[in-house]
Structures are given as C-alpha cells and as structure tokens.
Amino acid sequence: MRAAIEASAEGVSVGLVCKCLLGKAHTVMAEGGIAAALANVDERDNWKVHFADTMRGGQYVNNWRMAELHARESPARVRELEAWGAVFDRTADGRILQRNFGGHKYARLAHVGDRTGLEMIRTLQDHGVHRGIDVHMEFCVLALLKAGERVVGAFGYERERGQFKVFKAKALVLATGGIGKSYKITSNSWDCTGDGHALGYHAGAELKDMEFVQFHPTGMVWPPSVCGMLVTEGVRGEGGILTNKEGKRFMFDSIPDNYKSQTADNEEEGWRYTQGDKNARRPPELLTRDHVARCIVRELKEGRGSPHGGVFLDISWIKNRMRNAPEHIKRKLPSMYHQFKQLGDVDITEEAMEVGPTTHYIMGGIKVDPDTQASTVPGLFACGECAAGINGANRLGGNSLSDLVVFGKRAGEFAAKFAKENKAGQPNPAQLAEVEDQALAPFNRNLSSGASFEGPYQVQFDLQEMMQSLVGIVRRQDEMERALEGLHRLLERARRVGVTGHREFNPGWHTALDLTSLLTVSECITRSALERKESRGAHYREDLPNKDPALGAANIIVFKGRDGTMQLRREPIPPMPAELKQIIEEMQ
Ligand SMILES: Cc1cc2nc3c(=O)[nH]c(=O)nc-3n(C[C@H](O)[C@H](O)[C@H](O)COP(=O)(O)OP(=O)(O)OC[C@H]3O[C@@H](n4cnc5c(N)ncnc54)[C@H](O)[C@@H]3O)c2cc1C
C-alpha cells in the first residue's frame, strides 16, 4: 500500500492486487510496534545506533546500504503515518511513545498498544483509497507475464468466482509478505504462502538469504487449535520473564559474548531497564529472537518444559513491583490479554502463559537494489517481507513495519519512474495459454485420472510437517538432504493433485494452486540452508555450530537455471564504506 501511494503520488495509474480483502493483509496482525530512532523516550537514540543494532542483529550479512537507509528514513516514515492519521500511544508530554524490544539498544518501537499493524493498515488504506488507486481484492496472482526479459503484467484469478484476469503493467511491485505456511507451526496468516518469492523466482529474479527463517521464541502452545499464534515480544518489553518448570529464569544462563556488555546480569537491573532506567542494561529475555528461541528449545530438550511443551512467559509477576499491575497489563497488552483469556482461559494478569517457538518471518527474499528496490528482472520491484537485504541473518522485532514503509515508498517511487520511462509491453499469448492450462490442470486431472488423483490438503500437510521437522530451528546436513528428497516426492505428488467441483468458491482449488509457491520456497530454503555450512543468526546447524568467516562475507543466491533447475551461488558482500564501519566499531 505504501508503494501504491507513492507511485500514485508520482502521477502514474496504479492498481493494487491482493489475495485477501483490502485491509486484511497479514500486516494487520503486527502487534509490538514499528522501529524508528525518534529518540522520544531516550534522547541517546539516533539512526546510527539503530543501524548498528540492525547489523549486529543480522550478524553482518545484511545489505549495509539497506540497513543504513532504513535507520535514516524510518523516523520520517513514522511521522508521516502520524500526519496521515495514525494515533500512536503518547508520552506524558504528548510525543509518540516508544517501547523496548529485543536487540534494540534503546526504547525504539512506536506502537498502538499491541495492535500497531491494524492502525498502520487502517491509515495507509484510508490514505491510499483517497488517492484513487484501483483496488482488486481477492485476486490471486499466479504468474508474472513477460515480454522478452521484461515483466509486463500479471495473470491471476478472482478467488470467489474463479474468473481469470490479466493485469497489464509497465512496472510491477511485489509485496506479498511471508512464507510461514510452508511450516506446520506458524504465526503467519493463511495468505503467507510465499507467492511473491515464487513468482519472482519463476520470472527469473534472483533470491537471496533464503536459509534465514526466523522462529519467534514466543508463540502459543496451547490449545492445539491456536498453536503457533504469536505472543508479542512487547510482553517481554513490558517486563515479562521466561522461566522453566523449575521456576528458573533460564535466559540468564547464556548471554552471548557480543551482547554481554549490553545485557543485565541480575533481575533487579533487568526490571529497572523495562521501567525506563537509562542506566540499566536490558534483561536477557530481550536478546535477539534466534538466541531466545534456541534457549527455549534447549530447555525443552533437557526436560524442563511446561506441561504443554513450552516454557512459561510471566507478566503477572509485575504485581510484586507495581500497583495496579492488572490494569497496566490490560492497557499495554490488550490483545494478549484477550487472546489468552478467550482462547486458552488463561488470565495473564494472574498467571503465566505457556509459549514456544513459532515460524514467524523470512529474512530472505527477492534480491533488490538497495536504493530503488529493483529486482534483477527489468520492470520488477519488490519490497517488504518478500524482498531481502535489510535483516541479514536475523530480523529485530519492529524492523519489518519500518522496512515496509521505508522501502515501500522507494519501490513505489522507482517503479513509477520505470513506468514513465518505458512503453507498455505486450504479454506473450503462448505464456498466457500455458499459465491458464496450469491453473486448470487440477480440474482436468480429476476428470482424466478417475479415482487415482490425490487431494491437495494431504500434500500441503506433509510438506508442512517435513519442513518443521527437517529444516526447522535446529538443522543437520543429513536431515536437510532427506528433506530435499522429500521435496522431490512432494513435487511429483503435487503434479498429480486433482480437485472436484467447479471454479466458484473452491478452497481445494486455491490450496492446489498454492502448492507451487509453497514447494518452490521450501526448496529455496532447504538448498540455501545446505549451502550455508555454518551457524549464523536464525540458521542454526547442530552439525556445524560455529561461524565460518568466509560465509560471513557472502550471501547465498538462488535462481532458476536455463534448464529449469534451481541453481545456487555465493555472492560476496560488497565492502562497507569506512564511515559505516566506524559506526559499528563505536557501538560495539
Ligand atoms: C503475529 C505477527 C505479529 C507481528 N508483529 C510485528 C511487529 O510488531 N512489528 C514488526 O515490525 N513486524 C511484525 N511482524 C512482521 C510483519 O507483520 C510482517 O513482516 C509484515 O507485516 C509483512 O508485510 P508485507 O507488506 O510484506 O506483507 P503482508 O502484510 O503479508 O501483505 C501481503 C499482501 O500480498 C497479498 N498476496 C500474497 N500473495 C498474493 C498473490 N499471489 N496474489 C495477490 N496478492 C497476494 C496478501 O493477500 C496481502 O495482501 C509480525 C508478524 C506476525 C506474524
């Protein structure tokens, strides 16, 4: 939406296509906040600290230029949201309030309780609709259309009626979000099937960093129907603590060396930090997500988990420190309060939550130019979660919402520029015929193969199970090789998937069509993870637990070879300019 707003402001005609209803994109679920060095709560904050935090969190395989632009521009983008009507929580003197979050040195996340994404979407939607953008909702794009090397449009179908549609465009911005539905346990919504990653890949775009999948440490583990649903890091930012079944705050046991100087070594100091004491260091619960998730897995493996296979996250304990704690919790974390009360019958003002890791975010995606968001395919741009670069090996919480508006704006601006500088291209009729045939194939298989076809749900389920267990939080060479073999078998099965009924209101057909994206991104993740023979950030290899300096200087690129098979290469990270290097050194 931010890209569409910018492109429209540049004076080109803009269409916005979304698989979901307008305003229901996954961003609506974002809870904790949007990271920007506004320095409203802590005057020591500035873009340089934010840049250094982002690079440290990403373990230095980030695109440093994107991390720099993001840190420099996010304050302006947040103020712009405010000017467009977003009502952020306020400081006592009326400025935008900011909260603590994992890996951010100072309180940096502008927020609206724990419903920040809803406010952001509402604001962008209002603003976008008034600009006169054409919205095509509940249209699912299945293929990008090309004329020669260039992208000239997209082919898709209307989900309700099943009608096909061709969108012609001089330039195209992919902003399709995440890939969480490749895994069994995920915080992501139904439409996070990696479509943009797969559309870009099949159209010839390069993807990078696909091995880096973020497992958020705190998802609900109980009841089973909501397993994986996110429990915002804001709970820990407000003073929530992680304990095991012995009641021990286990995060104090393992503070990584590169965070020791910034992390509290006692409970008292950690508490003071969450209450805004500028002389205190952050509690270890607010270390980066990759690390916290692995510590939780360790507790589980060593038998110190909670009754339903998680650990305890307790915010209720703050009643020992604060008067009116229940009211405070309900005011700061209203969604969490209702989520646990209504779904799990747990009153978080009185008792601890049970939580465990959940597939949350992919750092990898379409490789883009850091300034323009142009992909390697002419006319094709990408931004948001489906693009790669800013986060490196691990994303800091809050950096996605700011990524969306910083690089959404840039993608819109440069896509509009491309559209103004280039004539419209004509889609190739042969490609159109082919993608139509592919889209209808699940119906035709049903007719031609009688009872021998397989339904799509079992294939999807088996894929999610396999990715969760073989390419999950803790990875091993042999298991990932098994996953690759499994992917070949699943691909064969997907080619035989058939559906019954007709094109109207047919969820089986939608699922059959999603399989292409899910299988493509799963293969990208698995091959890249096999290629990164080290542990770094979110990519943890039990068989190779150390970092390899050579790989610390490279990104893994995936692309479709001329023969249609998936190819990989290591790409050296360009040298960082001296002034950025100096910032990182000063902030160590
Ligand atoms: C529960 C939860 C809480 C989070 N909280 C925070 C937070 O507090 N702060 C933060 O920074 N980050 C947070 N994140 C991460 C952040 O919300 C996401 O990374 C971000 O919202 C992704 O935005 P996006 O615009 O890239 O994609 P999305 O918001 O997912 O939008 C993608 C759009 O593309 C459409 N689409 C997808 N495929 C197709 C297709 N084939 N054809 C047509 N349309 C398609 C979708 O329908 C949707 O409209 C959270 C994530 C989760 C899961």
The ligand as an ORCA input file, in Angstrom:
! r2SCAN-3c Opt
* xyz 0 1
  C       1.526    -12.063     14.529
  C       2.626    -11.202     13.971
  C       2.982    -10.034     14.605
  C       3.975     -9.228     14.074
  N       4.302     -8.073     14.719
  C       5.232     -7.256     14.175
  C       5.554     -6.024     14.812
  O       5.018     -5.674     15.850
  N       6.477     -5.245     14.229
  C       7.105     -5.576     13.061
  O       7.931     -4.815     12.580
  N       6.800     -6.744     12.435
  C       5.881     -7.578     12.961
  N       5.583     -8.755     12.335
  C       6.106     -8.993     10.989
  C       5.318     -8.146      9.999
  O       3.984     -8.072     10.396
  C       5.379     -8.679      8.576
  O       6.698     -8.955      8.224
  C       4.817     -7.650      7.627
  O       3.531     -7.277      8.047
  C       4.778     -8.129      6.189
  O       4.205     -7.100      5.431
  P       4.164     -7.176      3.848
  O       3.540     -5.905      3.371
  O       5.483     -7.545      3.315
  O       3.184     -8.389      3.568
  P       1.683     -8.647      4.056
  O       1.189     -7.692      5.041
  O       1.610    -10.104      4.359
  O       0.865     -8.368      2.756
  C       0.985     -9.211      1.637
  C      -0.157     -8.938      0.714
  O       0.073     -9.625     -0.505
  C      -1.098    -10.381     -0.832
  N      -0.704    -11.531     -1.622
  C       0.077    -12.576     -1.277
  N       0.184    -13.418     -2.313
  C      -0.531    -12.897     -3.328
  C      -0.836    -13.311     -4.656
  N      -0.359    -14.434     -5.181
  N      -1.640    -12.529     -5.404
  C      -2.155    -11.376     -4.916
  N      -1.899    -10.948     -3.663
  C      -1.108    -11.696     -2.896
  C      -1.696    -10.742      0.515
  O      -3.046    -11.125      0.393
  C      -1.506     -9.429      1.255
  O      -2.498     -8.531      0.915
  C       4.626     -9.598     12.883
  C       4.290    -10.784     12.264
  C       3.320    -11.605     12.829
  C       3.035    -12.918     12.199
*
